Amino acid sequence: MWSRLPFRLRGYLITMTGVLFLSPDALLVKATTVDVATFMFWRGLLLGVALLGVAWWRYGRELPAAVKACGPAAWWCPLAFAGSAWAFVIGVRLTAAGNVLVMMNLAPLVAALIGWWVFGERLRRQTWVVIVVCVAGACLMASGEIGSGNPLGLVVALGVPLCIAINTTVASAQKSQSRRGVDTTVILPLGCLAMLVPGALLGGVQLPSAADMQYLLTMGALLTVAYFGIQTGPRYLPGAEVSLVMLLETLVGTLLVWLWVGEVPTVVAFIGGGLIVAAMLISTLRDLRRQRQKAAAGAPDSRQVLEAAAEGGPDAAAEPAVGPPGVRRSDGPR
């Protein structure tokens, strides 16, 4: 069943699953009472142990080789991953969670600009339209939060979209023998290490209370699934589109606050959420329709070509040198 799905649709489903598990993150940050350094130390430790266990289970003794295969991403992605976590937690502690979510909405635009400027990627007009519509919708949802927080929190929150964009763009730009791309999930434990070391140096090596530890354990379990899915997304999609899917966190996060805290979303929030869902749904349906039209016209099945390349089959060498669907990569050096 899974292998029969279009390559692009798999990327969206994997990334959306990760975003759904990430959505309660802001609520858990607000719920804990420990200081930021302690929170970040335990966040990095619990998440790092879980992700390292997953990576070792998948690769075993081949794990060092898998990390080496990530190339420059083995440096940039962990640092960006840790930076986004620090900026997110500090921002949520200093200002309203909705303000931080608004700042995160800039990630698709930043990722698209980085991909265009640094890696020579050219996104389709459809992708740019969806980015603009989703950013507008997410901003509408959180418009009621603007101006209610500490200005310093807003400044710190600006680091979240920048780091997310760097992570997803660099991860999707790594080339391998497989058109599926390099598996950068194996370097997430390095990001957790970069996350917990500053926390330890700032005095975060403390045992939280029983209540806080329950929140931290819950967070560790949810984020393991979340970041594994989100970091897998760039193997199937351009970085800008991975960041685009992450806008769903604004929608789901608002609904969670509504259910758990009792804050009823405004009419504007519902309109904004509807824009996000409608834009992504229409875009996906257009992609599926385009693929079916190409297949009906006699074009080769891109799914079969990509699978052959991923398996290193004889058809891999004959595959045209193009990037993921929706992105045209330059032929120049990276």
HUMO-V560461 format. One record per residue. N is the residue number from 0. SS is DSSP state (a for helix, b for strand, c for the rest). OMEGA is omega as a letter, one per 20 degrees, with the letter a starting at -180 (* if undefined). Layout:
# HUMO-V560461
((N,SS,OMEGA) (N,SS,OMEGA))
This chain:
# HUMO-V560461
((0,c,a) (1,a,a) (2,a,a) (3,a,r) (4,c,r) (5,c,a) (6,a,a) (7,a,r) (8,a,r) (9,a,r) (10,a,r) (11,a,a) (12,a,r) (13,a,a) (14,a,r) (15,a,r) (16,a,r) (17,a,a) (18,a,r) (19,a,r) (20,a,r) (21,a,a) (22,c,r) (23,c,a) (24,a,a) (25,a,r) (26,a,r) (27,a,r) (28,a,r) (29,a,a) (30,a,a) (31,c,a) (32,c,a) (33,c,r) (34,c,a) (35,a,a) (36,a,r) (37,a,r) (38,a,a) (39,a,r) (40,a,a) (41,a,r) (42,a,r) (43,a,a) (44,a,a) (45,a,a) (46,a,a) (47,a,r) (48,a,a) (49,a,a) (50,a,r) (51,a,r) (52,a,r) (53,a,a) (54,a,r) (55,a,r) (56,a,a) (57,a,a) (58,a,a) (59,a,a) (60,a,r) (61,a,a) (62,a,r) (63,a,r) (64,a,r) (65,a,r) (66,a,r) (67,a,a) (68,c,a) (69,c,r) (70,c,a) (71,c,r) (72,a,r) (73,a,r) (74,a,a) (75,a,a) (76,a,r) (77,a,r) (78,a,r) (79,a,r) (80,a,r) (81,a,a) (82,a,r) (83,a,r) (84,a,r) (85,a,a) (86,a,a) (87,a,a) (88,a,r) (89,a,r) (90,a,r) (91,a,r) (92,a,a) (93,a,a) (94,c,r) (95,c,a) (96,a,r) (97,a,r) (98,a,r) (99,a,r) (100,a,r) (101,a,r) (102,a,r) (103,a,a) (104,c,r) (105,c,a) (106,a,r) (107,a,r) (108,a,r) (109,a,r) (110,a,r) (111,a,r) (112,a,r) (113,a,r) (114,a,r) (115,a,a) (116,a,a) (117,a,a) (118,c,r) (119,c,r) (120,c,r) (121,b,a) (122,b,r) (123,c,r) (124,a,r) (125,a,a) (126,a,r) (127,a,r) (128,a,r) (129,a,r) (130,a,a) (131,a,a) (132,a,a) (133,a,r) (134,a,r) (135,a,r) (136,a,r) (137,a,r) (138,a,r) (139,a,a) (140,a,a) (141,c,a) (142,a,r) (143,a,a) (144,a,a) (145,c,r) (146,c,a) (147,c,a) (148,c,r) (149,c,r) (150,a,r) (151,a,r) (152,a,r) (153,a,r) (154,a,r) (155,a,a) (156,a,r) (157,a,r) (158,a,a) (159,a,a) (160,a,r) (161,a,a) (162,a,r) (163,a,a) (164,a,r) (165,a,a) (166,a,a) (167,a,a) (168,a,r) (169,a,a) (170,a,a) (171,a,a) (172,a,a) (173,c,a) (174,c,r) (175,c,r) (176,c,r) (177,c,r) (178,c,r) (179,c,r) (180,c,a) (181,c,r) (182,c,a) (183,a,r) (184,a,a) (185,a,a) (186,a,r) (187,a,r) (188,a,r) (189,a,r) (190,a,r) (191,a,r) (192,a,r) (193,a,r) (194,a,a) (195,a,a) (196,a,r) (197,a,r) (198,a,r) (199,a,r) (200,a,r) (201,c,r) (202,c,a) (203,c,a) (204,c,a) (205,c,r) (206,c,r) (207,c,r) (208,c,a) (209,a,a) (210,a,r) (211,a,r) (212,a,r) (213,a,r) (214,a,a) (215,a,r) (216,a,r) (217,a,r) (218,a,a) (219,a,a) (220,a,a) (221,a,a) (222,a,r) (223,a,r) (224,a,a) (225,a,a) (226,a,r) (227,a,r) (228,a,a) (229,a,a) (230,a,r) (231,a,a) (232,a,a) (233,c,r) (234,c,a) (235,c,a) (236,c,r) (237,c,a) (238,a,a) (239,a,a) (240,a,r) (241,a,r) (242,a,r) (243,a,r) (244,a,a) (245,c,r) (246,c,r) (247,a,r) (248,a,r) (249,a,a) (250,a,a) (251,a,r) (252,a,r) (253,a,r) (254,a,r) (255,a,r) (256,a,r) (257,a,a) (258,a,a) (259,a,a) (260,a,r) (261,c,r) (262,c,a) (263,c,r) (264,c,r) (265,c,r) (266,a,r) (267,a,r) (268,a,r) (269,a,r) (270,a,r) (271,a,r) (272,a,r) (273,a,r) (274,a,a) (275,a,a) (276,a,a) (277,a,a) (278,a,a) (279,a,r) (280,a,a) (281,a,r) (282,a,a) (283,a,r) (284,a,r) (285,a,r) (286,a,r) (287,a,r) (288,a,r) (289,a,r) (290,a,r) (291,a,r) (292,a,r) (293,a,r) (294,a,r) (295,a,r) (296,c,r) (297,c,r) (298,c,r) (299,c,r) (300,c,a) (301,a,r) (302,a,r) (303,a,r) (304,a,a) (305,a,r) (306,a,r) (307,a,r) (308,a,a) (309,a,a) (310,c,r) (311,c,a) (312,c,a) (313,c,r) (314,c,a) (315,a,a) (316,a,a) (317,a,a) (318,c,r) (319,c,a) (320,c,r) (321,c,a) (322,c,r) (323,c,a) (324,c,r) (325,c,a) (326,b,r) (327,b,a) (328,c,r) (329,c,r) (330,c,a) (331,c,a) (332,c,r) (333,c,*))
